[in-house]
Amino acid sequence: MSDPKLKVRHIKIIKNLEKKLFFQLVRVLNNEFGKNYGERFWRILIGPWFLFFIIGFYKKLFSIKKKKKEKKIKKIIIYQPFSSKNFSSLDTLSSILNLNNKNWLARSYLIIADHLKIKHKIYKKKKENKKKIKIFIFNINLLFMKNNKSLIVNISTSKFSELLLQLYYKNFPSFLFIDKFENKLKYKYSYFLRDKILEEFVSGRDTSDIKCLKKLLIMSMPISLLENFLYFSKLILKAGFYKKLKFIMTSQNYDTNEYFKYLASYASLGNCKIIYIQHGNQDGTSEFDHYKNPEKTSDFFFTWGWKKNKKTIPLFNIKTSGKKKFCKNSLKGKSLFFYNSPAPSNRFVYDVNFQYNIDYNNEISFIELLSKKNQDRLTVKLHDKQYTSHTRNFVNFCNKRNKKINIISEFDSGKAMINSRISVFSYDSTGLYEHLSLNHPCLAFSNTNFSKDLNYKSKKYYKYLKDVNILHDNPKQVARFLNQSWDIINKWWFSKEVQKNILLFCNEYSRYEKYPIKKIKLITNKRIII
């Protein structure tokens, strides 16, 4: 699904589906648990799972149905996990990870194959022994946090800056907010409960496709959010910590921390304000990133510069502000840093594997086109700790191409900037925004992200960067630029035109603030009374 018009059409369908089915699911869950909670409560709690999975299941159903219509599929071979009847995950984190797990997805293919009346054959897979993973114990300081009037956690600043903000609001400091509910499930998967909910969820007016999607959703809903909803709710209500909170501020905890989501859901029922700080570069610029749960459920959404409505408050790039910006005299690095693209996630409506293959081939071409001298000074930062097949092939290619190419998977981004003369990104990265905000030389290339995948407003600002050769449409342009301009990179970067266009872009999408905590306090205090 690489055609932008087709993407837009399917996103419209998904938006309508999401709105309709979520409203129905809220009604069913309230009835089942004897509650009368509003949509916002449920969006905070189950929204991340629901939005990821409605897209994932719709894409699978649509693609298989399309192949059947085109008569390109006659039979499905399913390699089914040993325990296949239940394909619900324990919690939101494991469910999102399972979206990319072929073994786990086997059950969804079976339901879709039955629905579309496609012949299928099942091969049982032997049960694999999994290593026991040590579980972090929730920090003891939660006991001392019970009198805090606000919860400020993981806001993406430095730990010291976060500590200063906590102390300003007279909070007992907390650097970790571990999921207290992880591996604390009291109740197991219940076929009876899910069949009962599914029976109420499905309507006689539903099409067969909608019935199939509803079945996939109910059967895959995390156990932590369904079977253990009343149990975890009771723990939150008994502790009462949420009642004292005047506001909650975070940049990362919304999606997969079940304890945080239960706490925030119940806090939102009272006078507590939810403040979410923009975490990545897709917010505000992407045409096709449908995941807007933090923006929808927060009272205030602090952005890196852009504004859309009364809820969105222009702030600054929370990841870079307060750090020392680069100037012409401070850029003394000699290496060439290259950031490769991440492995695809199935939370997008379009074919992520198709784009990933393009990115992989572009990265290979980029290194091939670099001069010998630039290859010798090249350091490659791999995006993923766990290698995909593409990552392994990419590493093997680099090793064969030039043994001097340095390949790393973990690093200190600050030191990397100091040691590099310029950085190159093979995709529209949050790291690119960080480099621009700190005024460190950088380049990026992409065949789609800088044109087709942008919303109408952001195209104007991305053009500022294209006009001064920061953004490119293909790897050939970037390699040629580096080969020809290596010795004059600083002169080019700090020219008036380049600096002017960088500032125009950053003022909208990646602002820099020298005193970030002071500014956060000022903006927060205007909107919240402690």
C-alpha positions as CSV (number, residue, x, y, z in Angstrom):
1,M,0.0,0.0,0.0
2,S,2.5,2.6,-1.2
3,D,0.0,4.8,-3.0
4,P,-0.7,7.9,-0.9
5,K,-4.3,8.1,-2.1
6,L,-4.9,4.5,-1.1
7,K,-3.3,5.2,2.3
8,V,-5.6,8.1,2.9
9,R,-8.7,6.1,1.9
10,H,-7.9,3.2,4.3
11,I,-7.0,5.6,7.1
12,K,-10.4,7.2,6.7
13,I,-12.0,3.8,6.9
14,I,-10.0,2.9,10.0
15,K,-10.8,6.2,11.7
16,N,-14.5,5.5,11.2
17,L,-14.1,2.0,12.4
18,E,-12.1,3.0,15.4
19,K,-14.6,5.6,16.5
20,K,-17.5,3.3,16.0
21,L,-16.1,0.1,17.6
22,F,-14.4,1.9,20.5
23,F,-17.7,3.5,21.5
24,Q,-19.4,0.1,21.3
25,L,-16.6,-1.6,23.3
26,V,-16.8,1.1,26.1
27,R,-20.5,0.4,26.4
28,V,-20.0,-3.3,26.6
29,L,-17.2,-3.1,29.2
30,N,-19.1,-0.7,31.4
31,N,-22.1,-3.1,31.3
32,E,-19.9,-6.1,32.1
33,F,-18.1,-4.5,35.0
34,G,-21.0,-2.4,36.4
35,K,-19.4,0.9,35.7
36,N,-20.3,4.1,34.0
37,Y,-16.8,5.4,33.0
38,G,-16.5,7.8,30.1
39,E,-14.6,7.4,26.9
40,R,-11.5,9.2,28.2
41,F,-11.1,6.8,31.1
42,W,-11.1,3.8,28.7
43,R,-8.9,5.5,26.1
44,I,-6.2,6.1,28.7
45,L,-6.4,2.5,29.9
46,I,-7.0,0.4,26.7
47,G,-6.5,3.0,24.0
48,P,-2.9,2.0,23.1
49,W,-3.8,-1.6,22.7
50,F,-7.0,-0.9,20.8
51,L,-5.6,1.6,18.3
52,F,-2.6,-0.7,17.5
53,F,-4.7,-3.7,17.1
54,I,-7.6,-2.3,15.1
55,I,-5.0,-1.2,12.5
56,G,-3.1,-4.5,12.7
57,F,-6.1,-6.7,12.3
58,Y,-7.7,-4.5,9.6
59,K,-4.6,-4.6,7.5
60,K,-4.3,-8.4,7.8
61,L,-8.0,-8.9,7.0
62,F,-7.9,-6.4,4.0
63,S,-4.7,-7.8,2.5
64,I,-5.8,-11.5,2.7
65,K,-9.3,-10.6,1.4
66,K,-7.7,-8.7,-1.5
67,K,-5.5,-11.6,-2.4
68,K,-8.4,-14.0,-2.3
69,K,-10.4,-11.7,-4.6
70,E,-7.5,-11.5,-7.0
71,K,-7.4,-15.3,-6.9
72,K,-3.8,-15.2,-5.7
73,I,-4.4,-17.3,-2.6
74,K,-5.9,-20.8,-2.5
75,K,-4.7,-22.1,0.8
76,I,-3.1,-20.8,3.9
77,I,-0.4,-22.7,5.7
78,I,-0.4,-21.8,9.4
79,Y,2.5,-22.6,11.8
80,Q,0.5,-22.5,15.0
81,P,2.0,-22.1,18.4
82,F,1.7,-25.0,20.9
83,S,-0.9,-23.1,22.9
84,S,-3.0,-21.7,20.2
85,K,-6.5,-21.4,21.4
86,N,-5.7,-18.4,23.5
87,F,-3.8,-15.7,21.7
88,S,-4.4,-12.9,24.2
89,S,-1.2,-11.4,25.7
90,L,-0.6,-10.8,29.4
91,D,-0.4,-7.1,29.1
92,T,-0.2,-4.2,26.7
93,L,3.6,-4.3,26.3
94,S,3.6,-8.0,25.3
95,S,0.6,-7.5,23.0
96,I,2.3,-4.7,21.1
97,L,5.5,-6.8,20.8
98,N,3.4,-9.7,19.6
99,L,2.1,-7.7,16.6
100,N,5.5,-8.5,15.0
101,N,5.6,-12.1,16.3
102,K,4.7,-14.6,13.5
103,N,4.0,-17.4,15.9
104,W,1.7,-15.4,18.0
105,L,-0.2,-14.1,14.9
106,A,-1.0,-17.6,13.7
107,R,-4.2,-17.6,15.7
108,S,-5.4,-14.4,14.0
109,Y,-4.7,-15.9,10.6
110,L,-6.8,-18.9,11.6
111,I,-9.8,-16.7,12.5
112,I,-9.5,-14.7,9.3
113,A,-9.1,-17.9,7.2
114,D,-12.3,-19.3,8.8
115,H,-14.1,-16.0,8.2
116,L,-13.1,-15.8,4.5
117,K,-13.7,-19.5,4.0
118,I,-10.1,-20.1,2.8
119,K,-8.7,-23.6,3.1
120,H,-5.9,-23.8,5.6
121,K,-3.6,-26.4,7.1
122,I,-2.2,-26.2,10.5
123,Y,1.3,-27.3,11.6
124,K,1.8,-27.5,15.3
125,K,5.0,-25.9,16.6
126,K,6.8,-27.4,19.5
127,K,6.7,-25.5,22.7
128,E,9.9,-23.5,23.2
129,N,11.6,-23.1,26.5
130,K,11.9,-19.5,27.4
131,K,14.5,-18.0,29.7
132,K,13.2,-16.6,32.9
133,I,13.4,-12.9,32.9
134,K,14.1,-11.1,36.2
135,I,11.3,-8.7,37.1
136,F,12.2,-5.3,38.4
137,I,10.8,-4.6,41.9
138,F,8.9,-1.5,42.1
139,N,10.9,1.3,43.8
140,I,10.3,1.5,47.5
141,N,10.0,5.2,47.3
142,L,6.4,4.8,46.1
143,L,5.6,4.6,49.8
144,F,7.1,8.1,50.3
145,M,5.3,9.5,47.2
146,K,1.8,9.0,48.6
147,N,1.7,12.6,49.8
148,N,2.8,14.1,46.4
149,K,0.3,16.4,44.8
150,S,1.7,15.7,41.3
151,L,3.3,12.9,39.4
152,I,6.2,13.9,37.2
153,V,7.8,10.9,35.6
154,N,9.9,10.1,32.5
155,I,9.5,13.5,30.8
156,S,12.6,12.9,28.6
157,T,14.8,15.6,30.1
158,S,18.0,14.7,32.0
159,K,17.4,13.0,35.4
160,F,18.8,16.1,37.1
161,S,16.4,18.4,35.4
162,E,13.5,16.0,36.2
163,L,14.7,16.0,39.9
164,L,14.6,19.8,40.0
165,L,11.1,19.9,38.6
166,Q,9.9,17.3,41.2
167,L,11.5,19.3,44.0
168,Y,9.9,22.5,42.8
169,Y,6.5,20.9,43.2
170,K,7.5,19.5,46.6
171,N,7.4,15.9,45.4
172,F,9.3,13.1,46.9
173,P,11.8,12.4,44.1
174,S,11.3,9.4,41.8
175,F,13.5,8.4,38.9
176,L,11.8,5.1,38.1
177,F,8.1,4.4,37.7
178,I,8.1,0.7,37.2
179,D,5.0,-1.2,36.2
180,K,3.8,-2.4,39.6
181,F,1.3,-4.7,37.9
182,E,3.7,-6.5,35.7
183,N,3.5,-10.3,36.2
184,K,0.9,-9.7,39.0
185,L,-2.1,-11.1,37.2
186,K,-4.6,-12.7,39.6
187,Y,-6.9,-14.1,37.0
188,K,-6.2,-16.1,33.9
189,Y,-7.7,-16.0,30.4
190,S,-11.4,-16.7,30.6
191,Y,-13.2,-18.1,27.5
192,F,-16.5,-17.7,29.3
193,L,-15.9,-14.0,29.9
194,R,-14.7,-13.3,26.4
195,D,-17.5,-15.2,24.7
196,K,-20.0,-13.3,26.9
197,I,-18.5,-9.9,26.0
198,L,-18.2,-10.9,22.3
199,E,-21.9,-11.9,22.2
200,E,-22.9,-8.4,23.4
201,F,-20.3,-6.7,21.3
202,V,-21.5,-8.2,18.0
203,S,-24.6,-6.8,16.5
204,G,-27.0,-8.4,14.0
205,R,-26.4,-5.3,11.9
206,D,-22.7,-5.9,11.7
207,T,-21.2,-7.0,8.4
208,S,-19.3,-10.3,8.4
209,D,-16.0,-8.4,8.2
210,I,-16.9,-6.3,11.3
211,K,-17.9,-9.4,13.2
212,C,-14.5,-10.9,12.3
213,L,-12.7,-7.7,13.5
214,K,-14.7,-7.7,16.7
215,K,-13.8,-11.3,17.4
216,L,-10.1,-10.6,16.8
217,L,-10.2,-7.7,19.2
218,I,-12.0,-9.4,22.1
219,M,-9.9,-12.6,21.8
220,S,-6.7,-10.6,21.7
221,M,-7.4,-8.1,24.5
222,P,-4.6,-8.2,27.1
223,I,-5.5,-10.2,30.3
224,S,-4.3,-7.3,32.4
225,L,-7.1,-5.1,30.9
226,L,-10.0,-7.6,30.9
227,E,-9.9,-10.5,33.3
228,N,-7.9,-8.4,35.8
229,F,-9.7,-5.1,35.3
230,L,-11.7,-5.2,38.6
231,Y,-8.7,-6.6,40.5
232,F,-6.3,-3.9,39.5
233,S,-9.0,-1.2,39.8
234,K,-9.6,-2.4,43.4
235,L,-5.8,-2.0,44.2
236,I,-5.7,1.5,42.7
237,L,-8.9,2.6,44.6
238,K,-7.7,1.1,47.9
239,A,-4.3,2.8,47.7
240,G,-6.0,6.2,47.0
241,F,-2.8,7.8,45.7
242,Y,-4.6,9.1,42.6
243,K,-7.0,11.2,44.7
244,K,-4.3,13.6,45.8
245,L,-2.8,14.3,42.4
246,K,-3.4,17.7,40.9
247,F,-1.6,16.8,37.7
248,I,0.3,14.0,36.0
249,M,3.2,14.9,33.6
250,T,5.0,12.4,31.4
251,S,6.5,11.8,28.0
252,Q,6.7,8.0,27.8
253,N,4.5,6.2,30.3
254,Y,1.2,6.2,28.4
255,D,1.4,3.1,26.3
256,T,2.7,0.0,28.1
257,N,2.9,0.7,31.8
258,E,-0.3,-0.9,33.1
259,Y,0.1,0.5,36.7
260,F,0.6,4.0,35.3
261,K,-2.5,3.7,33.0
262,Y,-4.8,2.5,35.7
263,L,-3.5,5.3,38.0
264,A,-4.0,7.9,35.3
265,S,-7.4,6.6,34.3
266,Y,-8.8,6.9,37.8
267,A,-7.0,10.2,38.4
268,S,-8.7,11.6,35.3
269,L,-12.1,11.0,36.8
270,G,-11.4,13.7,39.4
271,N,-9.7,17.1,39.2
272,C,-6.3,15.8,38.1
273,K,-4.9,17.2,34.9
274,I,-3.0,15.0,32.4
275,I,-0.1,16.6,30.7
276,Y,1.7,14.7,27.9
277,I,4.9,16.0,26.5
278,Q,5.6,15.2,22.8
279,H,8.0,12.2,22.6
280,G,8.9,11.8,19.0
281,N,9.0,13.6,15.6
282,Q,6.0,12.0,14.0
283,D,3.6,14.1,16.1
284,G,2.5,17.2,14.2
285,T,4.1,16.2,10.9
286,S,2.9,12.8,9.7
287,E,0.0,12.3,7.4
288,F,-0.3,8.6,8.1
289,D,0.6,8.0,11.8
290,H,-2.9,7.3,13.1
291,Y,-1.8,6.9,16.8
292,K,-3.1,10.0,18.6
293,N,-4.1,8.5,22.0
294,P,-1.8,10.7,24.2
295,E,-3.1,13.8,22.4
296,K,-6.7,12.7,22.7
297,T,-6.7,11.8,26.3
298,S,-4.5,14.5,27.8
299,D,-5.8,17.9,29.1
300,F,-2.7,19.6,27.7
301,F,-0.3,18.3,25.0
302,F,3.0,20.1,25.2
303,T,4.6,20.1,21.7
304,W,8.1,20.8,20.4
305,G,6.9,24.0,18.8
306,W,3.8,23.4,16.7
307,K,0.2,24.3,17.7
308,K,-3.0,22.7,16.4
309,N,-5.7,23.6,18.9
310,K,-6.2,24.9,22.5
311,K,-5.0,21.6,23.9
312,T,-1.7,21.7,22.1
313,I,0.8,24.0,23.9
314,P,4.0,25.0,22.1
315,L,6.9,24.1,24.3
316,F,10.4,23.0,23.0
317,N,12.3,19.9,22.1
318,I,12.3,18.3,25.6
319,K,15.2,15.9,24.6
320,T,17.7,18.6,23.7
321,S,16.8,21.8,25.5
322,G,19.3,22.7,28.3
323,K,22.1,20.9,26.6
324,K,25.0,22.9,25.1
325,K,24.4,23.9,21.5
326,F,27.1,23.5,18.9
327,C,28.8,26.4,17.3
328,K,31.4,26.7,14.5
329,N,34.4,26.6,16.9
330,S,33.0,23.6,19.0
331,L,32.7,21.2,16.0
332,K,36.0,19.4,16.0
333,G,34.8,15.8,15.3
334,K,36.4,13.9,12.4
335,S,34.1,10.9,12.0
336,L,31.0,10.3,9.8
337,F,28.1,9.0,11.8
338,F,25.3,7.0,10.0
339,Y,22.0,6.0,11.7
340,N,20.2,3.1,10.0
341,S,16.4,2.7,9.9
342,P,14.4,0.8,12.6
343,A,12.8,-2.5,12.0
344,P,9.1,-2.1,10.9
345,S,6.2,-2.1,13.3
346,N,2.8,-3.5,12.2
347,R,0.9,-0.6,13.9
348,F,0.8,1.3,10.6
349,V,-1.9,0.8,8.0
350,Y,0.5,0.6,5.1
351,D,2.9,-2.2,4.1
352,V,5.8,-1.4,6.5
353,N,7.9,-4.3,5.1
354,F,7.8,-2.9,1.6
355,Q,9.2,0.5,2.9
356,Y,11.8,-1.4,5.1
357,N,13.1,-3.2,2.0
358,I,13.5,0.2,0.2
359,D,15.3,1.7,3.2
360,Y,17.6,-1.3,3.4
361,N,18.6,-1.1,-0.3
362,N,19.0,2.7,0.1
363,E,21.4,2.2,3.0
364,I,23.5,-0.3,1.0
365,S,23.6,2.1,-1.9
366,F,24.7,5.0,0.3
367,I,27.7,3.1,1.7
368,E,28.6,1.8,-1.8
369,L,28.6,5.3,-3.1
370,L,30.8,6.8,-0.4
371,S,34.4,7.5,-1.2
372,K,37.1,5.2,0.3
373,K,38.1,8.0,2.7
374,N,34.5,8.5,3.9
375,Q,34.0,4.8,4.4
376,D,37.2,4.7,6.5
377,R,35.8,7.4,8.8
378,L,32.3,5.9,8.9
379,T,30.6,4.7,12.2
380,V,27.2,3.0,11.8
381,K,24.7,3.1,14.6
382,L,22.3,0.2,14.4
383,H,18.8,1.0,15.5
384,D,17.9,-2.3,17.0
385,K,19.5,-4.3,19.7
386,Q,17.9,-7.5,18.4
387,Y,19.0,-8.0,14.8
388,T,16.5,-8.6,12.0
389,S,17.6,-10.5,8.9
390,H,18.1,-7.2,7.2
391,T,20.3,-6.0,10.0
392,R,22.5,-9.1,9.9
393,N,22.8,-8.7,6.1
394,F,23.6,-5.1,6.5
395,V,26.4,-5.8,9.1
396,N,27.9,-8.5,6.9
397,F,27.8,-6.1,3.9
398,C,29.7,-3.4,5.9
399,N,32.3,-5.9,7.1
400,K,33.0,-7.1,3.6
401,R,32.9,-3.7,2.0
402,N,35.4,-2.0,4.4
403,K,36.8,-3.5,7.6
404,K,37.4,0.0,8.9
405,I,33.7,0.7,9.1
406,N,32.8,0.8,12.8
407,I,29.4,-0.7,13.8
408,I,27.8,-0.1,17.1
409,S,24.4,-0.7,18.7
410,E,24.6,1.2,22.0
411,F,26.1,4.6,22.4
412,D,26.0,8.0,24.1
413,S,24.3,10.4,21.6
414,G,26.1,13.4,23.1
415,K,29.5,11.9,22.7
416,A,28.6,10.8,19.2
417,M,27.8,14.4,18.2
418,I,31.1,15.6,19.7
419,N,33.1,13.0,17.8
420,S,31.4,13.4,14.5
421,R,31.8,16.1,11.9
422,I,28.3,15.3,10.4
423,S,25.6,12.7,10.9
424,V,23.4,11.0,8.3
425,F,19.9,9.5,8.7
426,S,18.3,7.1,6.3
427,Y,14.8,8.0,7.6
428,D,12.8,10.8,9.1
429,S,14.2,10.4,12.6
430,T,13.7,12.0,16.0
431,G,17.5,12.0,16.1
432,L,17.4,14.3,13.1
433,Y,15.3,16.8,15.1
434,E,17.7,16.6,18.0
435,H,20.7,17.4,15.7
436,L,18.8,20.4,14.2
437,S,17.8,21.7,17.6
438,L,21.4,21.5,18.9
439,N,22.7,22.9,15.6
440,H,24.9,19.9,14.8
441,P,25.5,19.2,11.0
442,C,23.3,16.5,9.7
443,L,21.8,15.1,6.5
444,A,19.0,12.7,5.8
445,F,17.6,10.9,2.8
446,S,14.3,9.1,2.1
447,N,12.3,8.3,-1.0
448,T,8.9,9.0,0.6
449,N,9.1,10.5,4.2
450,F,10.1,14.0,3.0
451,S,7.3,14.3,0.5
452,K,4.5,11.8,0.4
453,D,4.2,11.0,4.2
454,L,4.0,14.6,5.4
455,N,0.9,16.5,6.3
456,Y,0.1,19.7,4.3
457,K,1.5,22.2,6.9
458,S,4.8,20.4,7.5
459,K,5.7,20.1,3.9
460,K,6.4,23.9,3.8
461,Y,8.9,23.5,6.7
462,Y,10.6,20.4,5.3
463,K,11.1,22.3,2.1
464,Y,13.3,24.8,4.0
465,L,15.6,22.0,4.8
466,K,15.6,20.6,1.3
467,D,16.4,24.0,-0.2
468,V,19.7,24.0,1.7
469,N,20.7,20.4,1.0
470,I,20.0,19.0,4.5
471,L,17.2,16.7,3.2
472,H,17.6,14.6,0.1
473,D,15.4,12.2,-2.0
474,N,17.9,9.4,-2.4
475,P,21.2,8.1,-1.1
476,K,23.1,9.1,-4.2
477,Q,22.6,12.8,-3.6
478,V,23.8,12.5,0.0
479,A,26.9,10.4,-0.9
480,R,27.8,12.9,-3.6
481,F,27.4,15.8,-1.3
482,L,29.7,14.3,1.3
483,N,32.3,13.2,-1.2
484,Q,32.5,16.7,-2.7
485,S,32.0,18.8,0.5
486,W,33.7,17.0,3.3
487,D,36.3,19.7,3.9
488,I,33.8,22.6,3.8
489,I,31.0,21.1,5.9
490,N,31.3,23.6,8.7
491,K,31.4,26.5,6.2
492,W,28.3,25.2,4.5
493,W,26.4,24.4,7.8
494,F,27.1,27.8,9.4
495,S,26.3,29.9,6.3
496,K,23.6,32.5,6.7
497,E,21.1,30.7,4.4
498,V,21.5,27.3,6.1
499,Q,21.2,28.7,9.6
500,K,18.2,30.8,8.6
501,N,16.3,27.8,7.3
502,I,17.2,25.6,10.2
503,L,15.8,28.2,12.6
504,L,12.6,28.5,10.5
505,F,12.1,24.7,10.8
506,C,13.1,24.4,14.5
507,N,10.8,27.3,15.6
508,E,7.9,25.1,14.4
509,Y,9.0,21.6,15.1
510,S,12.1,21.4,17.3
511,R,12.6,24.5,19.4
512,Y,15.5,24.9,21.7
513,E,15.3,26.3,25.2
514,K,18.3,27.2,27.3
515,Y,16.4,27.0,30.6
516,P,13.9,24.2,30.1
517,I,12.7,23.6,33.7
518,K,12.1,27.3,34.2
519,K,9.9,27.4,31.0
520,I,8.0,24.2,32.0
521,K,7.2,25.6,35.4
522,L,6.0,28.9,33.8
523,I,3.7,27.2,31.3
524,T,2.4,24.6,33.8
525,N,1.6,27.2,36.5
526,K,-0.5,29.2,34.1
527,R,-2.8,26.2,33.6
528,I,-2.8,24.3,36.9
529,I,-3.3,25.5,40.5
530,I,-1.5,23.4,43.1
